[in-house]
Structure formats: structure tokens, C-alpha cells
């Protein structure tokens, strides 16, 4: 059970990181 909980937290962190990367890429595209 603990492993599944850690896995969910990791997935949440990856999702947040992906959103931030997408925002940065969008800003870079609009900036150029």
C-alpha cells in the first residue's frame, strides 16, 4: 500500500513538472 501511495505522489509531481515545462515552451514560442 505504501508503494502505491508513493507512486501516486511521484505521478502528481511529474504532472506538475510537465505543466510547467509546457508553460515555459509556450512562453518561448510566443517570445520568438
C-alpha positions in Angstrom: 0.0 0.0 0.0 2.8 2.4 0.8 4.4 1.8 -2.6 1.2 2.7 -4.4 0.9 5.9 -2.3 4.5 6.9 -3.2 3.8 6.2 -6.8 0.8 8.5 -6.8 2.8 11.3 -5.3 5.5 10.8 -7.9 2.9 10.9 -10.7 1.5 14.1 -9.3 4.9 15.7 -9.2 5.6 14.6 -12.8 2.3 16.1 -13.9 3.1 19.4 -12.3 6.6 19.4 -13.9 5.0 18.7 -17.3 2.6 21.6 -16.9 5.5 23.9 -16.0 7.5 22.7 -19.0 4.5 23.2 -21.3 4.0 26.8 -20.0 7.7 27.6 -20.5 7.7 26.2 -24.0 4.6 28.3 -24.8 6.3 31.4 -23.5 9.4 30.7 -25.5 7.4 30.2 -28.7 5.4 33.5 -28.1 8.6 35.3 -27.2 10.4 34.5 -30.5 
